[in-house]
């Protein structure tokens, strides 16, 4: 780090920021603009929020010679996605008090607020802090929200895994007092800041960790920089297989960038888990690319240096030699909906939340000035609020945009069921398995990276694909469909059996062939196509799948087996032989 001349601009911003302070405080005090300084927008990610503008009114405001309609997306840090009923009620209240009256569940098991004004950021974070929730490291070049198998109350192993998500999250949290000083308005401690793990430059890019409990891969464990796979012996958690180098982002037209699945490198017993995770983070800190941010994720560090290098670094830095990986098996990703009973006799209810948008929808199916769409008259937000008022257990967010009402005692189940029926909260179970498995990112109108619609369009496209599947006689067949407005991969589209990635307004790249359990990437099949072309391509393919599939075969496996698309064996070959494969 002594030679800084070739560092990316963001690296210079971090180095000059005085441990992430920059001029954020001055920007918040500026009453002449709803925005903050451009350099500071790189730093505020570490505090959990991004500056955005409403793209639906961008042209209108420009014509009126007004600055863009600046506002912020704020994301909470919530390891494993767990809140109490009391916390949920407060989080709901903050959405109405400081944001747009909706909540967005993310694919990393936390809440996002949208349309937060600059002047509401500080009071929102202060009120969140009062209920024991923060946004430290929810975004930025540090370890982000740690995911874990969505239902810790299902078994003792699931509970232990949730505890590990907390331990890892706290262990890897950034330590500067800037968060407390700027947003909580606490006085400086007088002690000089230091970051014992991250240093002044923090990490080269974001870092993600998830923990899965086989046979369920409900967190898409291989999509993370570190994926921990729980190994159970005689009903007890004994350690984790460690997978490294997962990451979804790529860039259109730049084949040197690619999504990658994590590679299992061995087994760590419980005594070595924290040391292994911390050491892997420090390897990325010291060897990750700080010149080219598109090449700065851990996956590139691994592919550039090799797995032997990683093992050697683990031994040199922490005297860690991982054991051989233990046997494990995944059946699926996604969430089973409805009621399920845990080992201790309590009940858990998983509710479907389409695309993660919690809102009350009017009689036309619209919420927040028509930006979001749902079932006409569906009072989802009100219903969940009423549930939280009477629920004595916890509320869990899944990595697939859904909500679990967890820890329901047998005696309390009727009251929960009464509210669920009154607000039609479980009616989503009547939807097709395709809709249940579908996920999208937010995209328009707020995300500045979006090239095409996602959340506002995917339900319409899914309805048309559902129709094709019903006509083919396989309306009950589960197929994983995901859509993003850009190739950054927030909804993990490259792990979809059918993936759509925005290329331009109304145009998408279509990817095929990922594994149903999240263990294989898909591959580009058609580029820059619209809805008519999408349906024209998928219809005969789905009909053929209906007629020719083998027993238990999933769509992603079928298109690979029959030569419709070539298999992606690892991330570096993601761009090889794109398009339809030659017939086998």
C-alpha positions as CSV (number, residue, x, y, z in Angstrom):
1,X,0.0,0.0,0.0
2,X,3.0,2.3,0.0
3,X,2.6,3.0,-3.8
4,X,-0.8,4.7,-4.2
5,X,-0.5,6.1,-7.7
6,X,-2.4,3.3,-9.4
7,X,-5.1,3.0,-6.8
8,X,-8.7,3.4,-8.0
9,X,-10.5,6.7,-7.1
10,X,-12.5,4.9,-4.4
11,X,-9.3,3.8,-2.7
12,X,-8.1,7.3,-2.5
13,X,-11.4,8.4,-1.1
14,X,-11.2,5.8,1.7
15,X,-7.6,6.7,2.5
16,X,-8.4,10.4,2.8
17,X,-11.7,9.8,4.8
18,X,-10.4,9.8,8.3
19,X,-11.9,6.4,9.0
20,X,-15.0,7.0,6.9
21,X,-15.9,10.5,8.1
22,X,-15.1,12.4,4.9
23,X,-17.4,15.5,4.8
24,X,-20.6,13.6,5.6
25,X,-21.5,15.7,8.6
26,X,-21.1,18.9,6.6
27,X,-23.2,17.4,3.7
28,X,-26.1,16.5,6.1
29,X,-26.1,20.1,7.4
30,X,-26.3,21.6,3.9
31,X,-29.8,22.9,3.4
32,X,-29.4,24.0,-0.2
33,X,-29.3,20.6,-1.8
34,X,-31.0,17.2,-1.1
35,X,-27.8,15.5,-2.1
36,X,-24.4,14.9,-0.5
37,X,-20.9,15.3,-2.1
38,X,-20.0,12.7,-4.7
39,X,-17.0,11.4,-2.8
40,X,-19.1,11.0,0.3
41,X,-21.5,8.8,-1.5
42,X,-18.8,6.2,-1.6
43,X,-18.4,6.4,2.2
44,X,-22.0,6.4,3.2
45,X,-22.4,2.9,1.9
46,X,-20.4,1.8,4.9
47,X,-23.3,3.3,7.0
48,X,-25.9,1.3,5.1
49,X,-27.2,3.8,2.6
50,X,-26.9,4.8,-1.1
51,X,-27.8,8.1,-2.7
52,X,-30.3,7.7,-5.5
53,X,-32.8,9.7,-7.4
54,X,-36.3,9.0,-8.7
55,X,-35.8,8.1,-12.4
56,X,-39.5,8.3,-13.1
57,X,-39.3,12.0,-12.7
58,X,-35.7,12.7,-13.8
59,X,-36.6,14.1,-17.2
60,X,-39.4,16.2,-15.8
61,X,-37.2,17.8,-13.2
62,X,-34.4,18.4,-15.7
63,X,-36.9,20.2,-18.0
64,X,-38.0,22.3,-15.0
65,X,-34.3,23.1,-14.2
66,X,-34.5,21.4,-10.9
67,X,-31.9,19.1,-9.4
68,X,-32.8,15.4,-9.5
69,X,-35.2,14.1,-6.9
70,X,-32.5,12.9,-4.6
71,X,-33.3,10.4,-1.9
72,X,-31.6,7.5,-0.2
73,X,-32.0,3.7,0.1
74,X,-31.1,2.6,3.6
75,X,-30.4,-1.0,4.5
76,X,-30.3,-2.4,8.0
77,X,-27.7,-4.9,9.3
78,X,-29.7,-7.9,10.6
79,X,-27.6,-11.1,11.0
80,X,-29.7,-14.1,9.8
81,X,-32.7,-11.8,9.5
82,X,-34.1,-12.1,13.0
83,X,-36.3,-9.5,14.8
84,X,-38.8,-9.6,17.7
85,X,-42.4,-8.6,17.2
86,X,-41.6,-5.4,19.1
87,X,-38.7,-4.6,16.8
88,X,-40.8,-5.4,13.7
89,X,-43.4,-2.9,14.8
90,X,-40.8,-0.2,15.2
91,X,-39.2,-1.0,11.8
92,X,-42.7,-0.8,10.3
93,X,-43.2,2.6,12.0
94,X,-39.9,3.9,10.7
95,X,-41.0,3.1,7.2
96,X,-44.0,5.4,7.5
97,X,-42.2,8.1,9.5
98,X,-39.1,8.5,7.5
99,X,-39.4,6.5,4.2
100,X,-42.2,5.8,1.6
101,X,-44.4,3.7,3.8
102,X,-43.2,0.4,2.4
103,X,-40.6,-2.1,3.4
104,X,-38.4,-4.1,1.0
105,X,-37.1,-7.4,2.1
106,X,-33.6,-8.0,0.6
107,X,-32.0,-11.2,-0.7
108,X,-29.6,-11.0,2.3
109,X,-32.3,-11.3,5.0
110,X,-32.7,-7.7,6.0
111,X,-34.9,-4.6,5.5
112,X,-34.5,-1.8,3.0
113,X,-36.1,1.7,3.3
114,X,-36.7,3.6,0.1
115,X,-37.3,7.3,-0.6
116,X,-35.6,8.5,2.6
117,X,-34.6,12.2,2.4
118,X,-31.2,13.4,3.4
119,X,-32.6,15.1,6.5
120,X,-34.3,11.9,7.7
121,X,-31.2,9.7,7.6
122,X,-30.0,10.7,11.0
123,X,-33.3,10.4,12.9
124,X,-34.0,7.1,11.2
125,X,-30.7,5.6,12.3
126,X,-31.1,7.0,15.8
127,X,-34.5,5.4,16.2
128,X,-33.3,2.1,14.8
129,X,-30.4,2.2,17.3
130,X,-33.0,2.6,20.2
131,X,-34.5,-0.8,19.3
132,X,-31.1,-2.5,19.0
133,X,-30.7,-2.4,15.2
134,X,-28.0,-0.6,13.2
135,X,-26.9,-0.2,9.6
136,X,-23.1,-0.5,10.1
137,X,-21.6,-2.4,7.3
138,X,-24.9,-3.2,5.6
139,X,-23.2,-1.9,2.5
140,X,-19.6,-0.8,1.6
141,X,-16.2,-2.5,1.3
142,X,-16.5,-4.6,4.4
143,X,-18.2,-7.8,5.4
144,X,-21.9,-7.3,4.9
145,X,-25.0,-8.8,6.5
146,X,-24.2,-12.4,7.5
147,X,-26.9,-14.8,6.2
148,X,-27.9,-18.1,7.8
149,X,-30.4,-20.8,7.4
150,X,-33.7,-18.9,7.8
151,X,-35.3,-20.7,10.7
152,X,-33.1,-21.0,13.8
153,X,-36.0,-22.4,15.8
154,X,-36.4,-25.5,13.6
155,X,-33.8,-27.4,15.5
156,X,-30.8,-27.1,17.9
157,X,-28.5,-27.1,14.9
158,X,-30.4,-24.2,13.2
159,X,-30.2,-22.3,16.5
160,X,-26.4,-22.9,16.7
161,X,-26.0,-21.7,13.1
162,X,-27.9,-18.5,13.9
163,X,-25.6,-17.9,16.9
164,X,-22.6,-18.2,14.5
165,X,-24.1,-15.6,12.2
166,X,-24.1,-13.2,15.2
167,X,-20.6,-14.0,16.2
168,X,-19.2,-13.6,12.7
169,X,-21.1,-10.4,12.1
170,X,-19.9,-8.7,15.3
171,X,-16.3,-10.1,14.9
172,X,-16.0,-8.6,11.4
173,X,-17.9,-5.3,12.0
174,X,-15.9,-2.1,11.3
175,X,-14.8,-0.3,14.5
176,X,-14.4,3.4,13.7
177,X,-16.4,5.7,16.0
178,X,-17.6,7.6,12.9
179,X,-21.0,5.9,12.9
180,X,-21.7,6.9,16.5
181,X,-20.4,10.5,16.1
182,X,-22.1,11.4,12.8
183,X,-25.4,9.6,13.0
184,X,-26.0,8.8,16.7
185,X,-24.5,12.2,17.7
186,X,-22.5,10.7,20.5
187,X,-19.4,12.6,21.6
188,X,-16.0,11.5,20.5
189,X,-14.3,9.1,22.9
190,X,-11.1,11.1,22.5
191,X,-9.3,7.9,21.5
192,X,-7.7,7.8,18.1
193,X,-9.6,5.6,15.7
194,X,-8.1,2.4,14.3
195,X,-9.4,-0.6,12.4
196,X,-7.6,-3.6,13.7
197,X,-8.9,-5.8,10.9
198,X,-9.6,-3.5,8.0
199,X,-7.0,-0.7,8.3
200,X,-7.5,2.7,6.7
201,X,-8.4,1.2,3.3
202,X,-10.9,-1.4,4.4
203,X,-11.5,-4.1,1.8
204,X,-11.0,-3.7,-1.9
205,X,-14.7,-4.5,-2.5
206,X,-17.8,-5.9,-0.6
207,X,-17.5,-9.2,1.2
208,X,-20.4,-11.6,1.8
209,X,-20.8,-14.6,4.1
210,X,-23.6,-17.1,4.4
211,X,-24.3,-20.3,6.4
212,X,-26.4,-23.2,5.1
213,X,-27.8,-26.3,6.8
214,X,-28.0,-29.2,4.4
215,X,-30.2,-30.5,2.7
216,X,-31.6,-26.9,2.3
217,X,-29.5,-24.3,0.5
218,X,-32.0,-21.5,1.2
219,X,-29.2,-18.9,1.4
220,X,-27.5,-19.8,-1.9
221,X,-24.4,-20.5,0.1
222,X,-22.1,-20.8,-3.0
223,X,-22.9,-17.2,-4.1
224,X,-20.9,-15.8,-1.2
225,X,-17.2,-14.9,-0.7
226,X,-17.3,-17.4,2.2
227,X,-20.0,-20.0,2.4
228,X,-20.2,-22.2,5.5
229,X,-21.9,-25.5,5.2
230,X,-23.0,-27.0,8.5
231,X,-21.8,-30.5,9.3
232,X,-23.8,-32.4,11.8
233,X,-22.8,-35.5,13.8
234,X,-25.3,-37.2,16.0
235,X,-27.6,-34.2,15.9
236,X,-24.9,-31.7,16.9
237,X,-23.1,-29.1,14.9
238,X,-19.4,-30.0,14.8
239,X,-18.1,-27.5,12.2
240,X,-18.4,-26.3,8.7
241,X,-17.2,-27.1,5.2
242,X,-15.7,-23.9,4.0
243,X,-16.5,-22.7,0.4
244,X,-14.7,-19.6,-0.9
245,X,-14.9,-17.3,-3.9
246,X,-18.6,-17.0,-4.7
247,X,-20.0,-13.8,-6.2
248,X,-22.7,-12.9,-8.7
249,X,-21.6,-9.6,-10.3
250,X,-20.4,-9.3,-13.9
251,X,-20.3,-6.5,-16.5
252,X,-22.0,-6.7,-19.9
253,X,-19.4,-6.9,-22.7
254,X,-16.4,-7.5,-20.4
255,X,-15.6,-11.3,-20.4
256,X,-12.9,-10.8,-17.8
257,X,-15.7,-10.3,-15.3
258,X,-17.9,-13.2,-14.4
259,X,-20.1,-14.8,-11.7
260,X,-18.5,-17.5,-9.7
261,X,-19.6,-20.2,-7.3
262,X,-17.7,-20.9,-4.1
263,X,-15.2,-23.7,-4.1
264,X,-15.2,-26.0,-1.1
265,X,-11.6,-26.0,0.3
266,X,-12.0,-28.1,3.5
267,X,-13.6,-28.5,6.9
268,X,-13.1,-26.3,9.9
269,X,-14.1,-27.5,13.4
270,X,-15.9,-25.1,15.7
271,X,-12.7,-24.0,17.5
272,X,-11.2,-22.8,14.2
273,X,-14.2,-21.1,12.5
274,X,-13.7,-17.5,13.5
275,X,-9.9,-17.7,12.9
276,X,-10.5,-19.2,9.4
277,X,-13.1,-16.6,8.4
278,X,-11.0,-13.7,9.7
279,X,-7.8,-15.0,8.0
280,X,-9.7,-15.4,4.7
281,X,-10.9,-11.8,5.0
282,X,-7.3,-10.6,5.6
283,X,-6.0,-12.4,2.6
284,X,-8.6,-10.5,0.5
285,X,-7.6,-7.3,2.3
286,X,-4.0,-7.7,1.4
287,X,-4.2,-9.3,-2.1
288,X,-7.5,-8.1,-3.6
289,X,-7.2,-5.7,-6.6
290,X,-7.3,-2.1,-5.5
291,X,-6.7,-0.7,-8.9
292,X,-9.7,-2.1,-10.9
293,X,-12.9,-2.4,-8.8
294,X,-14.4,-4.6,-11.5
295,X,-11.7,-7.1,-10.6
296,X,-11.6,-6.6,-6.9
297,X,-13.9,-9.3,-5.5
298,X,-12.4,-12.3,-3.6
299,X,-13.3,-14.6,-6.5
300,X,-10.7,-12.9,-8.7
301,X,-8.1,-13.0,-6.0
302,X,-8.6,-16.7,-5.8
303,X,-8.6,-17.4,-9.5
304,X,-5.5,-15.2,-10.1
305,X,-3.5,-16.8,-7.3
306,X,-4.9,-20.4,-7.1
307,X,-6.3,-22.4,-4.2
308,X,-2.8,-23.6,-3.1
309,X,-1.9,-20.0,-2.4
310,X,-5.0,-19.6,-0.2
311,X,-4.1,-22.7,1.8
312,X,-0.5,-21.5,2.2
313,X,-1.7,-18.2,3.4
314,X,-4.1,-19.8,6.0
315,X,-1.1,-21.8,7.3
316,X,1.3,-18.9,7.3
317,X,-1.0,-16.3,8.9
318,X,-2.9,-18.5,11.4
319,X,-1.4,-21.9,11.4
320,X,-4.6,-23.3,10.0
321,X,-4.7,-26.5,8.0
322,X,-8.3,-27.3,7.1
323,X,-9.4,-30.9,7.3
324,X,-10.8,-32.7,4.2
325,X,-14.3,-31.6,3.4
326,X,-17.0,-33.7,5.0
327,X,-19.9,-35.3,3.0
328,X,-23.0,-33.1,2.5
329,X,-26.0,-32.9,0.1
330,X,-28.3,-30.2,-1.0
331,X,-31.8,-30.9,-2.3
332,X,-33.0,-27.4,-3.2
333,X,-32.9,-23.7,-2.5
334,X,-36.0,-21.5,-1.8
335,X,-38.5,-21.7,1.1
336,X,-41.2,-24.3,1.9
337,X,-44.3,-22.2,2.5
338,X,-47.0,-22.8,5.2
339,X,-46.9,-24.3,8.6
340,X,-44.0,-26.5,9.8
341,X,-43.3,-27.9,13.3
342,X,-39.8,-27.7,14.9
343,X,-38.1,-30.2,17.1
344,X,-39.3,-28.5,20.3
345,X,-43.0,-28.7,19.3
346,X,-43.3,-25.0,18.3
347,X,-44.7,-24.0,14.9
348,X,-43.3,-21.8,12.2
349,X,-45.4,-20.2,9.4
350,X,-43.6,-19.1,6.2
351,X,-45.5,-16.5,4.2
352,X,-44.9,-15.7,0.6
353,X,-43.9,-12.0,-0.1
354,X,-43.8,-11.4,-3.8
355,X,-40.5,-9.7,-4.7
356,X,-40.1,-8.8,-1.0
357,X,-42.3,-5.7,-1.2
358,X,-44.3,-5.2,2.0
359,X,-47.0,-2.6,1.4
360,X,-50.7,-2.1,1.5
361,X,-52.1,-2.2,-2.1
362,X,-55.2,-0.3,-3.1
363,X,-58.2,-1.6,-5.0
364,X,-56.2,-1.2,-8.2
365,X,-53.3,-3.2,-6.8
366,X,-51.0,-0.2,-6.5
367,X,-48.9,1.2,-3.6
368,X,-46.9,4.4,-3.2
369,X,-48.2,6.4,-6.1
370,X,-48.4,3.4,-8.3
371,X,-44.7,2.5,-8.2
372,X,-45.3,-0.9,-6.7
373,X,-48.0,-3.5,-7.6
374,X,-49.6,-6.4,-5.8
375,X,-53.0,-8.1,-5.3
376,X,-55.8,-5.5,-5.5
377,X,-57.0,-4.6,-2.0
378,X,-54.2,-6.7,-0.3
379,X,-53.4,-5.2,3.1
380,X,-50.1,-7.1,3.5
381,X,-48.3,-4.4,5.6
382,X,-51.3,-4.0,7.9
383,X,-51.7,-7.7,8.3
384,X,-48.1,-8.3,9.2
385,X,-48.2,-5.4,11.7
386,X,-51.2,-7.0,13.4
387,X,-49.5,-10.3,13.6
388,X,-46.4,-8.7,15.2
389,X,-48.7,-7.2,17.8
390,X,-49.8,-10.5,19.2
391,X,-46.9,-12.8,18.2
392,X,-44.8,-14.0,21.2
393,X,-41.9,-15.5,19.2
394,X,-39.7,-14.0,16.6
395,X,-40.1,-12.9,13.0
396,X,-37.5,-14.2,10.5
397,X,-36.6,-13.0,7.0
398,X,-35.5,-15.5,4.5
399,X,-32.9,-15.1,1.7
400,X,-35.7,-15.4,-0.8
401,X,-37.9,-12.4,0.1
402,X,-40.2,-14.3,2.5
403,X,-41.2,-14.0,6.1
404,X,-41.4,-16.6,8.8
405,X,-43.6,-16.2,11.9
406,X,-41.4,-18.4,14.1
407,X,-41.8,-20.0,17.5
408,X,-45.6,-20.2,17.7
409,X,-46.8,-22.2,20.6
410,X,-49.6,-24.7,20.0
411,X,-52.0,-22.6,22.1
412,X,-51.2,-19.4,20.2
413,X,-51.6,-21.0,16.7
414,X,-55.4,-20.3,16.4
415,X,-55.0,-16.5,17.0
416,X,-52.2,-16.4,14.4
417,X,-54.3,-18.4,11.9
418,X,-57.3,-16.1,12.4
419,X,-55.3,-13.0,11.5
420,X,-53.7,-14.8,8.6
421,X,-57.1,-15.7,7.2
422,X,-58.6,-12.2,7.8
423,X,-55.8,-10.5,5.9
424,X,-55.4,-13.3,3.3
425,X,-51.7,-13.5,4.2
426,X,-51.5,-17.1,3.2
427,X,-53.4,-16.9,-0.1
428,X,-50.0,-16.7,-1.8
429,X,-49.7,-20.4,-1.3
430,X,-52.3,-20.8,-4.1
431,X,-49.8,-19.3,-6.6
432,X,-47.7,-21.6,-8.7
433,X,-44.3,-23.0,-7.6
434,X,-42.8,-20.8,-10.4
435,X,-44.1,-17.6,-8.8
436,X,-43.0,-18.8,-5.3
437,X,-39.4,-19.3,-6.5
438,X,-39.2,-16.1,-8.6
439,X,-37.1,-13.2,-7.3
440,X,-36.2,-9.7,-8.6
441,X,-34.1,-6.8,-7.6
442,X,-35.7,-3.3,-7.1
443,X,-34.3,-1.7,-10.3
444,X,-36.4,1.2,-11.6
445,X,-37.3,3.8,-10.4
446,X,-34.6,4.2,-7.7
447,X,-31.5,2.1,-8.6
448,X,-29.1,4.2,-10.6
449,X,-27.5,1.1,-12.1
450,X,-30.7,-0.4,-13.5
451,X,-30.9,-0.8,-17.3
452,X,-34.3,-2.3,-17.4
453,X,-37.3,-2.9,-15.1
454,X,-37.3,-5.8,-12.6
455,X,-39.5,-5.7,-9.6
456,X,-42.3,-3.8,-11.4
457,X,-42.2,-6.2,-14.5
458,X,-41.3,-9.7,-13.3
459,X,-44.8,-10.6,-12.0
460,X,-46.3,-9.9,-15.4
461,X,-43.7,-12.0,-17.2
462,X,-44.1,-14.8,-14.7
463,X,-47.8,-14.8,-15.3
464,X,-47.2,-15.4,-19.0
465,X,-44.6,-18.2,-18.3
466,X,-47.1,-19.8,-15.9
467,X,-49.6,-19.8,-18.7
468,X,-47.2,-21.6,-21.0
469,X,-46.5,-24.2,-18.3
470,X,-50.1,-24.8,-17.6
471,X,-50.8,-25.3,-21.4
472,X,-47.8,-27.8,-21.4
473,X,-49.4,-29.7,-18.5
474,X,-46.7,-28.9,-15.9
475,X,-48.3,-26.0,-14.1
476,X,-47.2,-27.5,-10.7
477,X,-43.5,-27.9,-11.7
478,X,-41.1,-25.7,-9.7
479,X,-38.7,-23.7,-11.9
480,X,-36.4,-21.0,-10.5
481,X,-36.8,-17.7,-12.4
482,X,-34.9,-14.6,-11.3
483,X,-34.6,-11.1,-12.8
484,X,-32.3,-8.1,-12.3
485,X,-32.2,-4.7,-13.9
486,X,-28.4,-4.9,-14.4
487,X,-25.6,-7.6,-14.2
488,X,-24.6,-6.8,-10.6
489,X,-26.6,-9.8,-9.6
490,X,-28.5,-8.6,-6.5
491,X,-31.3,-11.2,-6.9
492,X,-28.7,-13.9,-7.8
493,X,-29.9,-14.3,-11.4
494,X,-27.0,-16.4,-12.5
495,X,-28.2,-19.2,-10.2
496,X,-31.6,-19.3,-11.8
497,X,-32.8,-22.1,-14.1
498,X,-34.1,-19.2,-16.2
499,X,-32.4,-15.9,-15.5
500,X,-33.1,-12.5,-17.0
501,X,-30.6,-9.6,-16.7
502,X,-31.5,-6.1,-17.9
503,X,-29.6,-4.8,-21.0
504,X,-31.8,-1.9,-22.0
505,X,-35.4,-0.7,-21.4
506,X,-37.6,-3.7,-22.1
507,X,-34.6,-5.8,-23.2
508,X,-32.9,-8.7,-21.3
509,X,-30.2,-11.2,-21.6
510,X,-31.7,-14.7,-21.0
511,X,-29.7,-17.3,-19.2
512,X,-30.4,-21.0,-18.8
513,X,-29.1,-24.1,-17.1
514,X,-28.4,-23.4,-13.4
515,X,-29.0,-26.2,-10.9
516,X,-32.2,-26.3,-8.9
517,X,-30.2,-26.6,-5.6
518,X,-27.9,-23.6,-6.4
519,X,-24.8,-25.7,-7.2
520,X,-24.3,-24.7,-10.9
521,X,-24.3,-21.4,-12.8
522,X,-26.4,-20.8,-15.8
523,X,-25.1,-19.5,-19.2
524,X,-26.2,-16.9,-21.7
525,X,-28.7,-18.3,-24.2
526,X,-30.1,-15.2,-25.9
527,X,-29.0,-11.6,-25.8
528,X,-30.9,-8.4,-25.7
529,X,-34.4,-9.7,-26.3
530,X,-37.9,-8.5,-25.3
531,X,-41.0,-10.2,-24.0
532,X,-42.2,-11.6,-27.4
533,X,-38.8,-13.2,-28.1
534,X,-38.6,-14.5,-24.6
535,X,-41.9,-16.3,-24.8
536,X,-41.1,-17.5,-28.4
537,X,-37.9,-19.1,-27.1
538,X,-39.3,-20.6,-23.9
539,X,-42.6,-22.0,-25.2
540,X,-41.2,-24.8,-27.3
541,X,-38.5,-25.5,-24.7
542,X,-41.1,-25.9,-21.9
543,X,-43.2,-28.1,-24.1
544,X,-40.2,-30.3,-24.9
545,X,-39.4,-30.4,-21.2
546,X,-42.9,-31.6,-20.4
547,X,-42.6,-34.4,-23.0
548,X,-39.0,-35.5,-22.6
549,X,-38.0,-34.9,-19.0
550,X,-36.7,-37.8,-16.9
551,X,-38.2,-38.7,-13.5
552,X,-37.4,-36.0,-11.0
553,X,-35.4,-34.0,-13.5
554,X,-35.5,-30.2,-13.1
555,X,-35.6,-27.7,-15.9
556,X,-32.0,-26.5,-15.5
557,X,-30.7,-30.1,-15.7
558,X,-32.9,-30.9,-18.7
559,X,-31.6,-28.0,-20.8
560,X,-28.0,-29.1,-20.1
561,X,-28.6,-32.8,-20.6
562,X,-30.4,-32.3,-24.0
563,X,-27.8,-29.9,-25.3
564,X,-30.0,-26.8,-25.4
565,X,-27.3,-25.0,-23.4
566,X,-23.7,-25.9,-22.5
567,X,-22.9,-26.5,-18.9
568,X,-21.0,-23.9,-17.0
569,X,-18.5,-25.9,-15.0
570,X,-16.9,-22.9,-13.2
571,X,-17.0,-19.1,-13.3
572,X,-14.0,-18.6,-15.5
573,X,-15.9,-20.5,-18.3
574,X,-19.2,-18.6,-17.8
575,X,-18.7,-16.7,-21.1
576,X,-17.4,-19.8,-23.1
577,X,-19.7,-21.2,-25.8
578,X,-22.5,-18.8,-25.1
579,X,-25.8,-19.3,-26.8
580,X,-27.4,-22.6,-27.7
581,X,-25.2,-25.6,-27.5
582,X,-24.8,-27.9,-30.4
583,X,-27.0,-30.9,-30.1
584,X,-25.3,-33.6,-28.2
